[in-house]
Amino acid sequence: MITTFFKKSTPINYSLVVILLLSFFFLNQFNDSKPSDLQTNSILTLGLLALLLASLFISNFIVKKNGLTKNSSYTLLFFLLSLLFFPSLFKNTNVIVSNFFILLAMRRLISLQTLKAPKEKIFDASLWIFVASLFHFWALLFILLVYISIFFHVSRDYRNWLLPFVAFFTTIIIFISFALLFDKTIIGSYLENAHVNFEIDYFTNTFQNLSLSIFTVFAVFFVFSSVFSLTSKPLNLQASYKKLLFAFIIGIAIFIFSPNKNSDILLFTFFPLAVMATNTIEYSQYKLKNEIVLGASIVAGFFCFFSQL
């Protein structure tokens, strides 16, 4: 059974997920690129692959370190399946890099529940979010999650509310200094993305529309399952689960606000959605239902990937 295999967290599970990611990544690269292009962009291609693998295992580290899931490999699997819905994502450098920094910020914000070194965690998370916004401007919205986390855990110390501003000015100083030294045009390029576009005119391909629709159905199912089961979660972890819900909502907001709108931007929702999907499987007592949900997710992911090659 599929659920039985991924119910454990073993080197075999990790190896399988990594092999699948490598296979789908290079299949997508070879399908759209000429051999000469692959040779020319080999460093960039390997860099993107490294960031995707790092994102995968940072996600796994966050949930294991903070006890957000049981000792399973479902989070890795659902993160991978989410990638398969939108294979064009494998070549979107800016979104992959930006999401990588957001995951680093999430790691600090989720661990804020321990109340150890809260100021360092708030500053680090804010700094990573501002760095992420240099690659995709509207990733800046995740700064709201910093203030939500402060409200949940350390709201009484007024200095905590000011730390994101310190991180902001630190990032601005470094960014402007870098631009003045190497390339002044990147300031203008960054500011060009600082506007809103609510029009969705990107999805001209039938299979892109279908993939987005299927992904939306699964996302709604897992989000509502997570919301309705929130009160049954351990009390000390409920704030963390709420932060994941807010992270998902912020990811959707980034997709809506982004001027150059495409399905790749939904990458910002993959981590919180993978955790919510994992919880749906782990907390359900109906084994047949779990098999159907997980099997349907795998079939849908594979179908969406191969239909868009």
C-alpha positions in Angstrom: 0.0 0.0 0.0 1.2 3.5 -0.8 0.4 5.0 2.6 2.2 2.2 4.4 5.4 2.8 2.3 5.5 6.6 2.9 4.3 6.3 6.5 7.9 5.7 7.5 10.9 8.1 7.2 13.7 6.0 5.9 16.7 6.4 3.6 14.7 4.4 1.0 11.8 6.9 1.1 14.2 9.8 0.8 16.1 8.2 -2.1 13.0 7.4 -4.0 11.7 11.1 -3.7 15.2 12.4 -4.8 15.4 10.0 -7.7 11.9 11.0 -8.8 12.7 14.7 -8.6 15.9 14.2 -10.6 14.1 12.2 -13.2 11.2 14.7 -13.7 13.6 17.7 -13.6 15.9 16.4 -16.3 13.0 15.1 -18.3 11.6 18.6 -18.4 15.0 20.1 -19.2 15.7 17.8 -22.1 12.2 18.1 -23.5 12.3 21.8 -23.9 16.0 22.5 -24.5 18.5 21.7 -27.2 21.7 19.9 -26.2 23.7 23.0 -26.9 21.5 25.1 -24.6 21.9 22.5 -21.8 25.7 22.7 -22.1 25.6 26.5 -22.1 23.3 26.7 -19.1 24.6 23.7 -17.3 25.8 25.7 -14.2 22.4 27.4 -13.9 20.5 24.1 -14.4 22.5 22.4 -11.7 22.1 25.4 -9.4 18.3 25.3 -9.8 18.3 21.5 -9.1 20.4 22.1 -6.0 18.0 24.7 -4.8 15.0 22.5 -5.4 16.6 19.6 -3.5 17.6 22.0 -0.7 14.0 23.3 -0.6 12.7 19.8 -0.4 14.9 18.9 2.6 14.5 22.2 4.4 10.8 21.5 4.3 11.4 18.1 5.8 13.7 19.5 8.4 11.2 22.2 9.5 8.4 19.7 10.1 10.6 17.1 11.8 12.4 19.6 14.0 9.2 21.3 15.2 7.0 18.2 15.4 4.5 19.4 12.8 4.1 15.9 11.4 4.7 12.3 12.5 7.7 10.3 11.5 6.7 10.0 7.9 7.9 11.1 4.4 4.5 12.4 3.2 5.7 16.0 3.3 8.5 15.3 0.9 6.1 13.4 -1.4 3.4 16.1 -1.4 6.0 18.8 -2.1 7.3 16.8 -5.0 3.8 16.2 -6.4 3.0 19.9 -6.2 6.0 20.6 -8.4 4.7 18.1 -11.0 1.5 20.1 -11.4 3.5 23.0 -13.0 6.6 21.6 -14.8 7.5 25.1 -16.2 8.5 25.9 -12.6 11.7 23.9 -13.1 13.1 26.7 -15.2 11.9 29.7 -13.2 15.1 30.9 -11.5 13.7 33.9 -9.7 10.7 32.1 -8.1 12.8 29.1 -7.1 15.5 31.3 -5.4 12.9 33.5 -3.8 11.0 30.5 -2.4 14.2 29.0 -1.0 14.8 32.2 1.1 11.2 32.1 2.2 11.7 28.6 3.5 14.7 29.8 5.4 12.5 32.4 7.0 9.7 29.9 7.7 12.3 27.7 9.5 13.0 30.6 11.9 9.3 31.6 12.3 8.1 28.1 13.1 10.8 27.6 15.6 9.8 30.8 17.4 7.3 28.6 19.4 10.3 27.5 21.6 10.8 31.1 22.7 14.6 30.6 22.5 16.5 33.6 21.0 13.3 35.2 19.6 15.0 38.5 18.6 17.6 36.6 16.5 14.9 34.5 14.8 12.7 37.6 14.0 15.6 39.5 12.5 16.8 36.4 10.5 13.3 35.7 9.2 12.7 39.3 8.2 16.1 39.5 6.5 15.5 36.3 4.5 12.1 37.6 3.4 13.5 40.9 2.2 16.2 39.0 0.3 13.5 36.8 -1.2 11.7 40.0 -2.4 14.8 41.0 -4.4 14.1 38.0 -6.7 10.3 38.2 -6.6 9.0 41.5 -5.3 5.7 40.3 -3.9 7.4 37.8 -1.7 7.6 40.9 0.5 4.1 40.0 1.7 5.5 37.3 3.9 6.6 40.0 6.3 3.0 39.9 7.5 3.8 36.4 8.7 6.6 37.8 10.9 4.2 40.1 12.6 1.7 37.3 13.0 4.4 35.2 14.7 5.3 38.1 16.9 1.7 38.5 17.9 1.4 34.7 18.7 4.6 34.4 20.8 6.5 37.6 21.8 4.1 40.5 21.5 4.8 42.0 24.9 8.4 43.2 24.0 8.0 46.3 21.8 11.5 45.8 20.4 10.4 42.7 18.6 8.0 44.8 16.5 10.8 47.0 15.4 13.3 44.3 14.3 11.8 43.8 10.8 12.5 47.5 10.1 16.2 46.9 11.1 16.3 44.0 8.7 14.7 46.1 6.0 17.2 48.9 6.2 20.1 46.3 6.4 18.8 44.7 3.1 18.3 48.0 1.4 21.9 49.2 2.3 23.5 46.0 1.0 21.3 45.9 -2.1 22.0 49.5 -3.1 25.7 49.1 -2.3 25.9 46.0 -4.6 24.0 47.8 -7.3 26.2 50.9 -7.3 29.3 48.7 -7.4 28.3 46.2 -10.1 25.1 47.1 -11.9 22.9 50.1 -11.3 20.2 48.9 -13.7 19.0 46.2 -11.2 17.5 48.9 -9.0 15.2 50.0 -11.9 14.4 46.3 -12.8 13.4 45.7 -9.2 11.1 48.7 -9.0 9.4 47.7 -12.3 7.9 44.7 -10.5 6.5 46.9 -7.7 3.0 47.1 -9.1 -0.2 45.0 -9.0 -1.9 43.1 -11.9 -5.2 41.3 -11.1 -5.6 40.0 -14.7 -5.1 36.3 -15.3 -4.3 36.1 -19.0 -1.3 33.7 -18.8 -3.2 30.4 -19.0 -3.7 30.0 -22.7 -2.9 26.3 -22.8 -5.7 23.9 -22.1 -3.5 21.6 -20.0 -2.2 24.6 -18.0 -5.8 25.5 -17.1 -6.6 21.8 -16.3 -3.5 21.5 -14.0 -4.4 24.7 -12.2 -8.0 23.5 -11.7 -6.9 20.1 -10.4 -4.4 21.7 -8.1 -7.0 24.1 -6.8 -9.4 21.2 -6.0 -6.7 19.4 -4.0 -5.6 22.6 -2.3 -9.1 23.5 -1.2 -9.6 19.9 0.1 -6.4 19.9 2.2 -6.9 23.4 3.5 -10.4 22.8 4.7 -9.4 19.5 6.2 -6.6 21.3 8.1 -8.9 24.1 9.3 -11.6 21.7 10.6 -9.0 19.5 12.4 -7.1 22.4 13.9 -8.7 22.0 17.4 -7.7 18.4 17.6 -4.0 19.2 17.2 -1.7 19.5 20.2 -2.3 22.8 21.9 1.4 23.8 21.9 1.5 23.4 18.1 -1.7 25.1 17.1 0.0 28.5 16.7 2.4 26.9 14.2 -0.4 25.3 12.2 -2.2 28.7 12.1 1.0 30.2 10.8 1.1 27.6 8.0 -2.5 28.5 7.1 -1.5 32.2 6.9 1.5 31.3 4.9 -0.7 29.5 2.4 -3.0 32.5 2.2 0.0 34.9 1.7 1.2 32.6 -1.1 -2.1 32.9 -2.9 -2.0 36.7 -2.4 1.4 36.8 -4.0 0.0 34.9 -7.0 -2.9 37.3 -7.3 -0.8 40.5 -6.9 2.1 39.5 -9.1 2.2 41.5 -12.4 3.9 38.7 -14.5 1.3 36.1 -13.4 1.9 32.4 -14.1 1.4 29.1 -12.3 5.1 29.0 -11.1 4.3 31.6 -8.5 2.2 29.1 -6.6 5.5 27.5 -5.5 5.1 29.8 -2.4 2.1 27.7 -1.3 3.7 24.3 -1.7 5.4 24.0 1.7 2.4 24.9 3.9 0.1 22.9 1.6 2.4 19.8 1.8 2.3 20.0 5.6 -1.5 20.3 5.6 -1.8 17.4 3.2 0.4 15.3 5.4 -1.7 16.1 8.5 -4.8 15.1 6.5 -3.3 11.7 5.9 -1.7 11.2 9.3 -4.7 12.3 11.4 -7.3 10.4 9.4 -8.5 7.0 10.8 -9.9 5.8 7.5 -7.2 3.8 5.7 -9.1 3.4 2.5 -9.8 7.2 2.3 -6.1 7.8 2.8 -5.2 5.4 0.0 -7.7 7.1 -2.3 -6.5 10.6 -1.5 -2.8 9.8 -1.8 -3.3 7.7 -4.9 -5.4 10.4 -6.6 -2.7 13.0 -5.7 0.0 10.8 -7.4 -2.1 10.1 -10.5 -3.0 13.8 -10.8 0.6 15.0 -10.4 1.9 12.5 -13.0 -0.9 13.4 -15.4 -0.4 17.1 -15.1 3.3 16.8 -15.6 3.3 14.6 -18.7 0.3 16.4 -20.3 2.4 19.7 -20.3 5.6 18.2 -21.7 
